[in-house]
Amino acid sequence: MIYVLAALLPPLGLLLNGQPFSAIFNLVLIVFCAIFGLVFHVLWLVPSAHAVIAVHMKREERRHREVVEAIRQHGPPPGYPR
């Protein structure tokens, strides 16, 4: 659901994902793309793409931290070479 929000309302999606600096950068990006998007229409997709990629990277980072913490807490999985 956060990906849909990031695609449709990029700054709000980034804020709800816990990325306030990315949301501010995305607002600046929206202004820039609104100005130059009148000539190059593909620029309208850039803020949404930025938000979706940023949300994905943040979620992957969280998932990675959880796996590392679980390995530290419980040890490596059985059969894993040490």
C-alpha atoms as one frame of an Amber mdcrd trajectory, in Angstrom:
protein
   0.000   0.000   0.000   2.896   2.344   0.742   4.127   1.839  -2.822   0.795
   3.013  -4.270   0.851   6.050  -2.013   4.457   6.783  -3.001   3.528   6.571
  -6.678   0.417   8.759  -6.449   1.422  11.237  -3.692   5.214  10.979  -3.491
   5.988  13.384  -0.599   3.226  11.958   1.592   4.351   8.399   0.889   7.902
   9.296   1.867   6.772  11.055   5.041   4.664   8.096   6.129   7.627   5.814
   5.446   9.788   7.854   7.842  11.888   9.753   5.302  11.361  13.496   5.892
  14.489  14.657   4.034  13.588  12.585   0.993  10.087  14.085   1.126  11.517
  17.614   1.081  13.843  16.704  -1.777  10.866  15.203  -3.597   8.908  18.454
  -3.226  11.811  20.338  -4.816  11.917  17.695  -7.525   8.185  18.126  -8.167
   8.616  21.887  -8.648  11.549  21.364 -10.995   9.704  18.697 -12.978   6.535
  20.796 -13.137   8.458  23.606 -14.784  10.439  21.515 -17.259   7.744  18.837
 -17.609   5.789  21.133 -19.854   8.424  20.574 -22.516   9.680  17.077 -21.616
   6.595  15.171 -20.486   8.548  12.177 -19.198   9.805  14.348 -16.326   6.385
  14.061 -14.683   7.311  10.464 -13.777  10.574  11.340 -12.018   9.167  12.337
  -8.574   7.036   9.198  -8.392   9.930   7.006  -9.471  12.166   8.638  -6.858
   9.602   8.007  -4.122   8.998   4.377  -5.061  12.739   3.654  -5.222  13.372
   5.427  -1.897  10.552   3.495  -0.185  11.858   0.221  -1.586  15.419   0.920
  -0.439  14.258   1.871   3.070  12.151  -1.291   3.379  15.055  -3.452   2.171
  17.335  -1.780   4.708  14.856  -2.541   7.501  14.534  -6.156   6.360  18.321
  -6.499   6.244  18.645  -5.099   9.781  16.045  -7.580  11.041  17.894 -10.531
   9.493  21.247  -9.391  10.879  19.747  -8.896  14.334  18.148 -12.364  14.221
  21.490 -13.934  13.258  23.235 -12.090  16.080  20.582 -13.158  18.545  20.063
 -16.794  17.512  23.170 -17.684  15.536  23.427 -18.683  11.892  20.915 -21.126
  10.387  21.675 -24.862  10.586  24.006 -26.067   7.885  25.464 -22.605   7.341
  29.278 -22.754   7.056  31.019 -20.786   9.752
